[in-house]
Amino acid sequence: MLSEVFEAKFATLKTLVPIHIGSVEQKLTPFEYIVKDGYVYHVSEEKLSKLLAKLNLIDAFVTEVEIQGHRFRIMDFFKRQKVEVGPELILGLTGGRRAKITGNHLDMQDYKPFVRDGNGKIYIPGTSIKGVIRTAILYKALKDLKEKDPEAFKQRIEDRILQRIEDGKNKKNMFAWGNQEWFESFFLEDNRDFGPHTDWLRLLHVSDAYPNESFETKIIPLNVLKKEKDSYNLKKEDGGKNTTIWVETVPEGVSFNFLITWDRRLLDKFKRFNPDIILPQSLDAVFECLKVWKDGVIQEEITFFGQTQLAKWYKDQAQNLGLRIGFGSGILATTIFPLLSQSVRKAVRNYAGLNRGDEIAPKSRRIWLKDNRAYPLGWVSLSMRPYEKGQEIFATEPSSTIETIEPDIASTESYQLKESPEEVASTQTKPEQISWPNAYVTFNPGKRTLLASHENKKAELKLGDDLSIVPEKFHRKLFVKRSAITATVIVEPLGNAFKIVRIEEN
């Protein structure tokens, strides 16, 4: 029976404030989007090149880019060239991918797009949800240790963190040892090599989450709120303007469905070789960890915001909040920071981040200002129910966030950007493969994922046990020593992202 192998639950997240989860396109610049009538349209570089060639404007485009620099805007360029920018042209350049923008778009120099799958659909990666769960489980285990034996917590956790700072250890992996000790140090049969294969969370499987309704993404400006003694101020740039980060978000009130399962047979195997287990052994125990963790984060935020409107928001919403995910979650929601003393927090911040001396750590939050009220980012509600075999996760096919733009018939003939049937057939048959020479390649053992970067572009590939995609000469350095390599990486487009096809020697 399936229920003997897996415990499964059907889960729903609902956004309570905007959320943003980044993609391989870390940010889009004015060279890559058009702003018109309150919407931002993501421009296809290939289709833009075809249009410029057809209109004999490539030289003019290049010249203006060189002159304008970061002030360049595609719409302004078209206006100066007397090119009518109608719906047909926009549809041809963008495929209809757009987001509503709030705030003054003239202040936006770039924005961070939301992650999309290979079909261009908005989704929340299961790995992002599982990452929150991992943090919550570790938080609960260490909180129990701290309450049971504060001195042991100080010696095993805080003193070790301070020692690593004193020893000048890697700033980006300050607590990698904690993940290894609390999640990976388990025996399986006669294996004494700890790593991803002995990770306790191999028991947990989280599917990607897709929306069950249509909606429009929104590009919003985020600000940074700093606490300075007893006051709260927005961070400003040298010119006196507020520090602003523009991000594409899923707005409030959007629901996402996903499936979460727990491997009972693998649990029995872990328990057989590791009888003294303190980590959760069921989905109900996992959800209890989430509750304890989010309560801790909420209390930290209420304390930080004091008598402000944001503190009241947290008090009013506390019962609705399920978990915090994505950009703006902050170090309190993504690490064990809430369990550390202020002295240790300051030491970590001053070593791994900006040295702020004896100021509170952390001293700032990313916020969204709407109608003169401040809101946090990333909070969603979480509800679950038992999963029945054969039950559909999504009520319908996951909704597209791309709306069809009605073409302007008058301009259709002038700006025809459609590909020929041969081009379409070729594209559908086999995606174009691209070579990235001297790409920087790393391996994430926790996610079993290869990552490659080249000229501000990123690609990835989820690995199983088969490592043959990587030449054997790189295996020891990449998989054993966990060091980066430089190699030629063959990739192919996957929607707006890239997928690693193979790795070759330079």
N, C-alpha and C positions, 0 to 999 in steps of 0.2 A: 504494500500500500504506500502511496505517495506520502501520506501523513506520518508514516513510520520513518521515512527518510528525511523529510523537511517539515519544519514548522513554518507556516507562511501567513503573512498578514497583508491585507490590502491597505495602503496608506494614502492619505491626501494631505498635501500642503496647501495652505491658502495665504497669499501675501497680505500682511497687515500694514506694511509700508513698502515703498519701492525696494526691489532687490536687484543687484547687478552681479553677474558672474562673467568674468572676462573670457576672451577667446584667444586663439593664436594671433589674431590681429590685435595687438596690444592697444593701438590707438589708430584712428583714421584722421587724416589731415585734410585741409581744404582742397587738396589735389584729388581727393577720393570721394567727395560728396558734394551734393547740390542742396542748397536751402531754398525752398519756394513755398509760399502760402502756408507757413507754419509747420512744414514738414522737412525732414532731412532725408535725402535719397542717396543711397550708397551706389557710387558709380563703378561700373565694370571698366577696368583699365583697358582691356582688350577692345571693348565696344567703343570706348572713347577714342582710342587710336584709329579705329576704322572710320568713325565719323569725321575726325580731324583730317584724315587723308582724303576722304570723299569731298570735303569742303575746301581742300587745299589750305588748311590752316595750321599744319604741323609747325612750320617755321615760326609763325606768329605766336603760337602757343608756347613754344620753347623760349622765345625771346621775352615774352611777358612774364613767364615763370622766373627767369633770371633777373629781371628788373624788380618785380614785386616781392620775390622771396616769400616769407611767411604771410605776407598780406594778400597773396594771390587768392582769388576766388573764381571758380569756374563760371558761375553765373555772370559776374562782372565782365569776364572775358568775352562770353557770348554776346552780351549787350553791346560791348564796344565793337564787336565784329558784325553787329546787326543781324545776329542769328536769332530767330524767334524760338524761344524755349517753350514749346507747347507740350501737352500731355504725351503726344506720340514720341517726341524726342526724349522726354524723361523716361518713358517706358522702355524705349530702345536702349538707353544708356544704363538703366538700373534694374530692369526686369521687374519693377514695381516694389522693390524692397525699400521700405521707408519707415520712419519713426516720427511721432509727434514731438515737437520741441517746445519746452517751456522756458521762459526767460528770453533775454536779448541775445539772439543768435550772432550778432555782430561781435559780442564778447568771446565767442567760442573759437579758439584756435585749433582745437582737435577734440575728439571724444573717444571714449572706450566703448566698442560695440559689445553687445551681449553674445554669448556663445550660441552657435547654431549647429545642427547636425548636417550630414552630407546632403540633405534635401533642402537646406536653408530654413529649417524649422527651429524655433526657440525651444529649448529644453533645459532641464537642470540635470547635469551629469550625476549618475549614481555615485561616482567617486567623490563628488563634493558633499553629498549627503552622508556618505560613509565616513568622510573625514571629520564631520561634526560629531558623529557618533563615537569615533575613536577618541576624540578629545573628551567627550562626556564620560566615557568609561574610565579613562585614566584619571580624570578629575574625581570621580566618585571613589575610586580605589585609594587615591592619595588623601582625599578628605577623610576617609575612614581611618587611615593610618594616623593622620594628624590628630584626630579626635581621640583615638585610642592611646597613642603614645607620642605626644608632641616632641619629645626629645629625639625619638627615633626619626621622626619626620625631618627635624632640623639637621640631624647628622647625615641621613641617607639622601636627602633632597637638597636642602638649602646650602649646607656646607659644601656639598659636592659641586653645586653650581658655582659658588664663590671660588672654589679651588680651580675650576676650569677657566674662570676669568683670570685668575692670578697666573695660570700657566699659559695664557694667551691662546686658548683653543679656538677653533673655527667659529666665527661669529654667527654664521648661518645655520650651524647645527649644534646650538647650545645644549639642546636636550635630546639629541639623537640617542645617547646612551639610555635615557629613560624609556624611550620607545622600545629599545632592544630588550631591556631588563624586564619590563612589565608586560610586553606583548609577545616577544619572540623567544624567550628563554624557556621553552618547553621541549620535552623529550617526545619523540615518536619512534617507537621500536628501538633499534640500537643506534639510531642516528644521534651524533653528538655535535653536529654542526648546526648552530642556530642561525635563523635568517627568515626570509619571507615564507618558506615552506613550514616553519614551526610557529608562525604568527597566529595568535589566538583568533584574530578576526578573519581567518580563512573560513570560520564557521558562518560568517555573516555575508549575505549576498544582497545587494541593493540595486534594483534596476534603475535605468534612467527615468526621470519624471517628465511627463509631457502634459501640457495644458488640456483640460477637457472643455474648453470654450474658446471662442474667438476673442481677440483683444488686440489693441495697438500698443506697441512698445512706446516708451517716452524717453526722450533725452532731457535730463535735468541737470542743473548746476548744483554741485555739492560744495559746501564750505567746511572749513576746519575751525572748530570751537576750542579755544584754549582756556584752561583755568589758571588764573594768576592771582595767588593769594585768595581773597574772598570775592573776586570778580570773574566774569566770563567774557571773553572778547574773541571776535573773529580774527583769524590770522590774516595778515596783510602782506602784499608784495612790497618791494622797494618803492614802487611808484604810488603806493597808498591804496591800491585796489585790493579787494578781498581775494585771498587765495581761492581759486575756483577750479574744480575738477568736473568736467562734463562726462556723464556716463549714460549709456542706453540702459533703461531699466524695464522690468516688468512692474506695472503699477499695482496699487493696492486692489485687493478683491479678486485676484486671479487664482484659480485652483489648479493644482498639478497632481496627477495620480502616479503611483509607482508601487512596485511589489518588493517586499522585504522578506527574506527567507533565512532560516537557521538550520544548518546541516546537523541533524541528530546523530547520524552514523559517525561523522568525523568527531563530534563531541564525545561519543563513547570511546573513540580511539584516544583522544587527548586525555580523558579521565583515567583510562587504563594505565597510562604511563606517567600521569601527573595527578595523584590523588588529592593533593592539598591545593585546591584551586579557589581563588578569591574573585576571579573575574566572572561576569554574568554567564549563565548557562541556559538562558532562554530569551526569547524576544521580550517577554514581560520584564525580565531583569534588565535588559538593554534599555527599555523605555523608562524604567525607574531611574537609571543612570542619567538619561536625558533630563528628567524632571529635576533631579538634584542639581545637575550642572546649570540648567537655565535659571533656577532659583538663585543660585550663587551669583551668576552674572547679573541678574536683575538687581539684586541687593547692592552689588558693587556700583551699578549705575545710579541707583537712587542716592547712595551715599555721596557719589561724585557730584551730582547735580544739585544737591542740597535742597533749597527752597524754590528752585526754578520750575518753570512749566514742564521741562523735560522730566524732572523727578515725578511730577504729578502724572505725566503720561505713563510712565512705567508702573506707578501704583495702580492706575486705572486699568491698564492693559495686562497686568501680571497674570491673571487667570487665563487669558487668551493666547499668550505667547507659548510657542512650542519649541522652536529652535531658531538660531540665528545663522545665516548662511551668506557667503559671498562677500563682495567688496564693502568695506565700511564696518565689518564685524568687529575689527580691532583686536588687539593682543589679548584682551580679557576673555574674549569668546573663542579664541583659537589656540590658547595655551593654558597652562596651569597657573597663570599669573594670579588669579584671585586667591590662591592658597598661600602665596608667598608673602612674607613680611614686606613692609615698605622699604626697608633698608636693602633687601635682596632685589626687589623690583628696580630700585634706583641703580643698583650696581649693574644689573643686566642692561637696562636702558642706556646708561652712560657708556657701557662697553660695546654693546652690539648696535646701538643706534646713535642718536645725537647726545652728547654730554650736556645734560641740563643741571648738573650739580645736585643740589639737595631739593630741587623742585619735585612735586608729587609725580609719581610714575604709575600709569601713563597720565599725561597732563592735557591731552587733546582728544577730541572725537570728531569724526566726519559726520556732518549733519545735513539735512535737507530743509531749506527754508521755504515754507508755503504759506501764503497769506499772513506773513509776519509771525508765523509760529514755527518752531524748530521740531524736527522729527528725526529719529535715528534711522539707520538703514538695516536691511537684511532680516527683519523679524517676520516669521510666518507662524501660523497655527499648525497643529499636527493632530490628525485624527486617524484612528485605525479600526479595522474590523476584520474578523476571520476571513481568510481567502478560501473560496470554494473552487474545487477543480472545474475547469472549463469556464470560469467567470472571466469576462473581459476586463482588462485593466482600464481600457479607455472605452467610454460609452460609444464614441464614434472614432473615425480616423482622427489622429491628433490635428487640431485646428492650425491652419496656416495663419501667420500674422501678417502676411503680405496681401494687400488688397489689390484687386484688379483696377487699373486706371483706364477709364474709357478713352480711347484714342480720339485725337482731334482729326476728323476726316480730312479737313482742308489741308493739313500738313503731312498727311500720311505719305503722299507721293514724294515729297521733298526730303524726308528723313527716314528712308527705309533702311533699317539696319539688320534685317533678318538674314540669317545664314542660308546658304544654298542647301538643297536636300542632301547633297553629298557631304557637306560639312556637318550637318546635323547627324547623319547616319554614322559618320566617322567618330564624332564625339560620343554618341551613345554606345558605340561598339567598344571603344577602348579609350580611357582617359589619357590625356597627354602626359607623358613622363618627362620630368625635368631633372637635370643634373645640377647638384649643388657641390662644386668643388671646394675642398678645404672647409667643410662644414664642421661645426663644433658639436660633438655627440656625447651625451651623458646617459646614464642608466639609473632609473628610480627603482630600487629593489622592492620597496613597499608596494608600489603599484604595478611592478613588473612591466615598466614602460620605458621604451627608448625615446629620447628626446633629441632633436637636431635643430640647430639654429644656423641661419645663413642670411646675411644682409637684412637683418631686422625681421626675417620671416622664420616661423617655427613649424616643425612637423613632429609627429609622434606616432608610435606604434605600440600596441599592447602585445606583449610577448607571452607565450605559454612556456612549455618546457623546451621547445625547439629553438635553439640559438643559432641555427645555421644561416640566418639572414645576415649575421655579422661574421666577417672573415675570422678564421680561427686565430690568426696572429694578434687580434685585438681582445680575445676573450679574457685573458688573465688581467689585463689592465682595466677593462671595462666592467667585468662581472665579479672579479675577485677583489682587486684593489679599489674598485668603485671610483676610478679616476676617469677624467674626460679624455676623449681621443679626437683626432682630426682626421677626417676621411672624406671621400666623395660619397655623397648620399643621393640616391635616386628617389624622387618623390613624385606623387601625382596629386592634383587638386582633389579636395574632398569638400565640396561646397565652397565656402570661403576659407577653409583651412587646407592643410596639406597632410598627406599620409606617407610615411616612409615605406618605400617598396623594397629597397635593398641598400646595402652598404658595400662600397668597393674600396680597395686600397688606392691611395693617391698615386 
